[in-house]
Amino acid sequence: MSFKSFKYGTNRSSIRGFLAAVFRPFMSSPSDAPGVFTSGDSKNDVGQWQMLLLGNELSSQCQLERVVYCKCTSGKEHEFLLLHFRHPTQQHAVAILVLDRTPCINSTENNNGSSRRMQSSYIVSPSVSPTPARDSIFTTPNNGSAIESYLSRTYDPFKKLCYLDFPASARPSAIQVSVLLSALSKHSPSYHLYQYQCYWYAHTVWEALKRLFPDCHEITESGGRSRYLGIKIEKADSVEVVCEQYHTQWARIENAAEERRRAKEDEVRQLRMEERARCQAEIDQATRKANEATKQKEEAVRRAEMAERMIEEAKRKAEEAERKAEEVRAEWQAEMDRMRAQLERQAV
């Protein structure tokens, strides 16, 4: 694509998409969301996958933006889904997870997801004893080469039949997807060739997502779903009951989350009350000390004023005594002058 094709008036989302495509190879790949964005390959049963999501807030908040319905074109024509999850904080990052159902039998498969080629071993003949099903999620590091390598060595040749796109405003979270997958596994924990096989699993997940999140947009590129050599494969019709089980399980999770939220609010409220009480006690203590200091200051002022009054009274008394002494001296002097005058008259 050349820059000339971007004419004046191109909408901003197209430009952002183009820039994201150009710079995505140079952006760091997150590995902070176990079960979705990882640093290595891993394969988990859907129950284990749900536990990973519940244990990490970032993982549970990853959003499903696309599901791809895939079908192997040789062998047993195994069907599986690709789940495209977008990172909740690093919006450029998209992880592609592989979801499918297989019979749980002894194989060379191990925890990192390596296995024999899918179409040669993943449909088994029905038997008297039920065969446990393994509904699993495979994750790779967030880069195109890792997922392409896994798909090539595990499923090739295969083709993409349908796409299910979810708008940004109505994308299921990873934890919601895990609840749906858990409901499927609980509904049918056994692998049955004529009812609960990979065709049933991929079909039920697909149709349940459409029913539970109806704002999605479906694009069909090729037919052939739930068919082997062109023949329609019988499978159980479980969409409605699985959706009901999803609602029940999701309500249970929401109720548990609400209880945790309320417990957290109560804890925060209690901490606030304790902090408020502690602060109030400190305020009361500081107020008492301030009042005591004020009283002491007022008492000191009162005593200083009293001392000043006593000094003034002492000065007044001293002045009064001085005045009386002066009067006595004046009277004595007058008496002396009178006696002197009398003596002088007698002498004459």
C-alpha positions as CSV (number, residue, x, y, z in Angstrom):
1,M,0.0,0.0,0.0
2,S,1.4,3.4,-1.0
3,F,0.9,6.7,0.8
4,K,-0.7,8.0,-2.4
5,S,-3.8,5.8,-1.6
6,F,-4.5,7.9,1.5
7,K,-6.5,10.7,0.1
8,Y,-7.6,13.9,1.9
9,G,-10.5,13.1,4.2
10,T,-9.4,9.6,5.2
11,N,-11.0,8.9,8.6
12,R,-8.8,8.9,11.6
13,S,-9.4,5.3,12.5
14,S,-8.0,4.2,9.1
15,I,-4.9,6.3,9.7
16,R,-4.5,4.9,13.2
17,G,-4.9,1.4,11.9
18,F,-2.3,2.0,9.2
19,L,0.2,3.6,11.6
20,A,-0.4,0.7,14.1
21,A,0.4,-1.8,11.3
22,V,3.5,0.0,10.4
23,F,4.9,0.4,13.9
24,R,3.6,-2.8,15.5
25,P,6.8,-4.8,14.7
26,F,8.8,-2.2,16.6
27,M,6.6,-2.2,19.6
28,S,7.4,-4.3,22.7
29,S,5.4,-7.4,23.1
30,P,3.7,-7.7,26.5
31,S,4.0,-10.9,28.6
32,D,2.2,-9.6,31.7
33,A,-1.1,-11.4,31.3
34,P,-0.8,-15.1,32.1
35,G,-3.0,-17.3,29.9
36,V,-3.3,-14.7,27.2
37,F,0.0,-12.7,26.7
38,T,2.9,-15.0,27.6
39,S,6.6,-15.2,27.0
40,G,6.5,-18.9,26.0
41,D,4.2,-21.6,24.6
42,S,1.7,-23.1,26.9
43,K,-1.4,-25.4,26.7
44,N,-4.0,-25.5,29.4
45,D,-7.4,-27.1,30.0
46,V,-10.1,-24.5,30.0
47,G,-10.5,-24.9,33.7
48,Q,-6.8,-24.2,34.3
49,W,-7.1,-21.3,31.9
50,Q,-9.9,-19.8,33.9
51,M,-7.9,-20.1,37.1
52,L,-5.0,-18.2,35.4
53,L,-7.4,-15.4,34.4
54,L,-9.0,-15.2,37.8
55,G,-5.5,-14.8,39.3
56,N,-4.5,-11.9,37.2
57,E,-6.6,-8.7,36.6
58,L,-4.9,-7.9,33.3
59,S,-5.6,-11.3,32.0
60,S,-9.2,-11.3,32.9
61,Q,-9.7,-7.8,31.3
62,C,-8.2,-8.8,27.8
63,Q,-11.0,-8.4,25.2
64,L,-12.0,-10.8,22.5
65,E,-12.2,-8.9,19.3
66,R,-12.2,-11.7,16.7
67,V,-12.9,-15.4,16.5
68,V,-11.9,-17.4,13.4
69,Y,-13.5,-20.8,12.6
70,C,-10.9,-23.1,11.1
71,K,-11.0,-26.6,9.5
72,C,-8.2,-29.0,8.6
73,T,-8.6,-29.9,4.9
74,S,-7.1,-33.4,5.1
75,G,-7.2,-36.4,7.4
76,K,-10.1,-36.2,9.9
77,E,-10.9,-32.6,9.0
78,H,-10.5,-31.4,12.6
79,E,-12.2,-28.1,13.5
80,F,-10.8,-25.5,15.9
81,L,-11.1,-21.8,16.7
82,L,-8.6,-19.0,16.8
83,L,-9.4,-16.4,19.5
84,H,-7.9,-12.9,19.0
85,F,-7.5,-11.0,22.3
86,R,-6.5,-7.4,22.6
87,H,-4.4,-6.3,25.6
88,P,-6.4,-4.0,28.0
89,T,-3.6,-1.4,28.4
90,Q,-1.2,-1.9,25.5
91,Q,-3.8,-1.5,22.7
92,H,-1.4,-2.4,19.9
93,A,-0.9,-5.9,21.2
94,V,-3.2,-8.8,20.0
95,A,-2.7,-12.4,21.1
96,I,-4.0,-15.3,19.1
97,L,-5.1,-18.3,21.1
98,V,-6.0,-21.7,19.7
99,L,-9.1,-23.4,21.2
100,D,-10.3,-26.9,20.4
101,R,-11.7,-30.2,21.8
102,T,-9.8,-33.5,21.5
103,P,-10.2,-36.9,23.2
104,C,-8.0,-37.2,26.3
105,I,-5.8,-40.2,25.3
106,N,-2.2,-41.1,25.7
107,S,-0.1,-39.2,23.3
108,T,3.1,-37.4,22.8
109,E,1.5,-34.1,23.8
110,N,3.0,-32.2,26.7
111,N,2.5,-28.9,28.5
112,N,4.2,-26.7,26.0
113,G,1.6,-27.8,23.4
114,S,3.8,-29.9,21.1
115,S,1.9,-32.9,19.7
116,R,1.5,-35.2,16.8
117,R,-0.4,-33.7,13.8
118,M,-4.0,-33.2,14.7
119,Q,-5.8,-34.8,11.9
120,S,-4.1,-38.2,12.3
121,S,-5.2,-38.9,15.9
122,Y,-8.0,-36.7,17.1
123,I,-11.1,-38.6,16.2
124,V,-11.5,-41.9,17.9
125,S,-14.1,-44.6,17.4
126,P,-16.9,-44.7,20.0
127,S,-16.4,-47.2,22.8
128,V,-18.4,-48.6,25.6
129,S,-16.5,-46.6,28.2
130,P,-16.7,-42.9,27.8
131,T,-13.6,-41.1,26.7
132,P,-12.8,-37.9,28.7
133,A,-12.6,-34.8,26.5
134,R,-9.8,-32.3,26.7
135,D,-11.0,-28.8,25.9
136,S,-7.8,-26.8,25.8
137,I,-6.4,-23.3,25.1
138,F,-3.0,-22.9,23.5
139,T,-1.0,-19.7,23.8
140,T,2.2,-18.5,22.2
141,P,4.3,-15.4,22.5
142,N,2.6,-12.3,21.0
143,N,4.3,-12.5,17.6
144,G,3.1,-13.8,14.2
145,S,5.9,-16.3,13.7
146,A,5.1,-18.2,16.9
147,I,1.5,-18.8,16.2
148,E,2.0,-19.5,12.5
149,S,4.7,-22.0,13.4
150,Y,2.3,-23.8,15.8
151,L,-0.6,-23.8,13.4
152,S,1.6,-25.1,10.6
153,R,3.1,-28.0,12.5
154,T,-0.1,-29.0,14.2
155,Y,-3.0,-28.4,11.8
156,D,-1.7,-27.8,8.2
157,P,-3.2,-27.9,5.8
158,F,-6.2,-26.0,7.1
159,K,-8.5,-23.2,6.0
160,K,-10.4,-20.4,7.6
161,L,-14.1,-20.7,7.1
162,C,-15.7,-17.9,9.1
163,Y,-14.9,-14.8,11.1
164,L,-16.8,-13.3,14.1
165,D,-15.8,-9.7,14.8
166,F,-16.9,-7.9,18.0
167,P,-17.1,-4.1,18.1
168,A,-14.9,-2.2,20.6
169,S,-18.0,-1.3,22.6
170,A,-19.3,-4.9,23.0
171,R,-16.3,-7.2,23.2
172,P,-16.4,-10.1,25.7
173,S,-13.7,-10.1,28.3
174,A,-11.4,-13.1,28.6
175,I,-13.0,-14.1,31.9
176,Q,-16.5,-14.1,30.2
177,V,-15.1,-16.4,27.5
178,S,-13.6,-18.7,30.1
179,V,-17.0,-18.9,31.8
180,L,-18.6,-20.0,28.5
181,L,-15.9,-22.6,27.9
182,S,-16.2,-23.9,31.5
183,A,-20.0,-24.3,30.9
184,L,-19.3,-26.3,27.8
185,S,-16.9,-28.6,29.6
186,K,-19.3,-29.2,32.5
187,H,-22.2,-29.8,30.1
188,S,-20.3,-32.5,28.3
189,P,-17.0,-33.7,30.0
190,S,-16.8,-36.7,27.7
191,Y,-15.8,-36.9,24.0
192,H,-18.4,-38.7,22.0
193,L,-17.9,-39.3,18.2
194,Y,-21.5,-38.8,17.3
195,Q,-22.5,-35.9,19.6
196,Y,-19.7,-34.2,21.6
197,Q,-16.7,-34.1,19.2
198,C,-14.6,-31.2,17.9
199,Y,-17.4,-30.2,15.4
200,W,-19.9,-29.9,18.3
201,Y,-17.4,-27.9,20.4
202,A,-16.4,-25.4,17.7
203,H,-20.0,-25.0,16.6
204,T,-21.4,-24.5,20.1
205,V,-18.7,-22.0,21.1
206,W,-19.4,-20.1,17.9
207,E,-23.1,-20.0,18.1
208,A,-23.2,-19.3,21.9
209,L,-20.9,-16.3,21.4
210,K,-23.3,-15.0,18.7
211,R,-26.2,-15.4,21.0
212,L,-24.6,-14.0,24.2
213,F,-23.0,-11.1,22.4
214,P,-25.4,-10.2,19.6
215,D,-23.6,-7.1,18.5
216,C,-20.9,-9.2,16.7
217,H,-20.6,-9.3,13.0
218,E,-20.2,-12.7,11.2
219,I,-18.4,-13.1,7.9
220,T,-18.5,-16.4,6.0
221,E,-15.7,-17.1,3.5
222,S,-16.2,-20.8,2.9
223,G,-18.7,-23.5,3.8
224,G,-18.0,-27.0,5.3
225,R,-18.5,-26.5,9.0
226,S,-19.4,-29.7,10.9
227,R,-18.8,-31.8,7.8
228,Y,-16.4,-34.7,7.0
229,L,-15.8,-35.5,3.4
230,G,-18.7,-33.3,2.6
231,I,-21.1,-35.3,4.8
232,K,-22.8,-33.5,7.7
233,I,-21.6,-34.9,11.0
234,E,-24.3,-35.4,13.7
235,K,-23.7,-33.4,16.9
236,A,-25.7,-32.4,19.9
237,D,-27.7,-29.2,19.9
238,S,-26.5,-27.6,23.1
239,V,-26.4,-23.9,22.4
240,E,-29.4,-22.9,24.4
241,V,-28.6,-25.0,27.5
242,V,-25.0,-23.9,27.4
243,C,-26.0,-20.3,27.3
244,E,-28.3,-20.8,30.3
245,Q,-25.4,-22.4,32.2
246,Y,-23.2,-19.5,31.2
247,H,-25.7,-17.0,32.6
248,T,-25.9,-19.1,35.8
249,Q,-22.1,-19.3,36.2
250,W,-21.6,-15.7,35.2
251,A,-24.2,-14.6,37.8
252,R,-22.4,-16.6,40.4
253,I,-19.1,-14.9,39.5
254,E,-20.7,-11.5,39.5
255,N,-22.3,-12.2,42.9
256,A,-18.9,-13.3,44.2
257,A,-17.3,-10.2,42.8
258,E,-20.0,-8.1,44.3
259,E,-19.5,-9.8,47.7
260,R,-15.7,-9.1,47.4
261,R,-16.5,-5.5,46.4
262,R,-18.7,-5.0,49.4
263,A,-16.2,-6.7,51.7
264,K,-13.5,-4.4,50.3
265,E,-15.8,-1.4,50.8
266,D,-16.5,-2.5,54.4
267,E,-12.8,-2.9,55.0
268,V,-12.1,0.5,53.5
269,R,-14.9,2.0,55.5
270,Q,-13.6,0.4,58.7
271,L,-10.1,1.6,58.0
272,R,-11.5,5.1,57.4
273,M,-13.4,5.0,60.6
274,E,-10.4,3.8,62.5
275,E,-8.3,6.4,60.8
276,R,-10.9,9.1,61.5
277,A,-11.1,8.0,65.2
278,R,-7.3,8.0,65.4
279,C,-7.1,11.5,63.8
280,Q,-10.0,12.7,66.1
281,A,-8.1,11.4,69.1
282,E,-5.0,13.2,68.0
283,I,-7.1,16.3,67.4
284,D,-8.7,16.1,70.8
285,Q,-5.3,15.6,72.5
286,A,-3.9,18.5,70.6
287,T,-6.9,20.6,71.5
288,R,-6.5,19.7,75.2
289,K,-2.9,20.6,75.1
290,A,-3.7,23.8,73.4
291,N,-6.4,24.6,75.9
292,E,-4.0,23.8,78.8
293,A,-1.4,26.0,77.2
294,T,-4.0,28.7,76.8
295,K,-5.1,28.4,80.5
296,Q,-1.5,28.4,81.6
297,K,-0.9,31.5,79.5
298,E,-4.0,33.2,80.9
299,E,-2.9,32.2,84.4
300,A,0.5,33.7,83.8
301,V,-1.1,36.9,82.5
302,R,-3.4,37.0,85.5
303,R,-0.5,36.6,87.8
304,A,1.5,39.2,86.0
305,E,-1.4,41.6,86.2
306,M,-1.8,40.8,89.9
307,A,1.9,41.4,90.5
308,E,1.6,44.6,88.6
309,R,-1.3,45.7,90.7
310,M,0.6,44.8,93.9
311,I,3.5,46.8,92.6
312,E,1.2,49.7,91.9
313,E,-0.3,49.4,95.3
314,A,3.1,49.3,97.0
315,K,4.1,52.4,95.0
316,R,0.8,54.1,96.1
317,K,1.4,53.2,99.7
318,A,5.0,54.4,99.5
319,E,3.9,57.7,98.0
320,E,1.2,58.0,100.7
321,A,3.8,57.3,103.4
322,E,6.1,59.9,101.8
323,R,3.3,62.4,101.7
324,K,2.5,61.8,105.3
325,A,6.1,62.1,106.2
326,E,6.3,65.3,104.3
327,E,3.3,66.6,106.2
328,V,4.8,65.6,109.5
329,R,8.1,67.4,108.5
330,A,6.1,70.4,107.5
331,E,4.2,70.4,110.8
332,W,7.4,69.9,112.7
333,Q,9.1,72.7,110.8
334,A,6.1,75.0,111.4
335,E,6.1,74.1,115.1
336,M,9.8,74.8,115.2
337,D,9.4,78.1,113.5
338,R,6.6,79.1,115.8
339,M,8.6,78.2,118.9
340,R,11.7,80.0,117.5
341,A,9.5,83.1,116.9
342,Q,8.1,82.9,120.5
343,L,11.6,82.6,122.0
344,E,12.7,85.6,120.0
345,R,9.8,87.6,121.3
346,Q,10.5,86.6,124.8
347,A,14.2,87.5,124.5
348,V,13.2,91.1,123.5
